[in-house]
């Protein structure tokens, strides 16, 4: 079993409140879960309305498949128009 994880940090320029951020966060998390079946959650920056940090975990029996899946998720999130991906940390 192989477990890969990543922390993605987004900047949301038009979020003027935590409510604005939550709308974008929920949408992005739901779309990603449905499309890729990965574990994903908001981490660390819950009280900062323009910064969104997401933790992602991929589990697979094959290391190549796990890495490809994580790469696909990251590419999908880079294309999001509501939040700008600023930093990627893979573990």
ABEGO torsion letter per residue (X at the ends): XBBBBBBBBBBBAABABAAAAAAAAAAAAAAAAAAAGBBBBBBGAAABAABBBBBBBBBBABAAAAAAAAAAAAAAAAABAABBBABBBBX
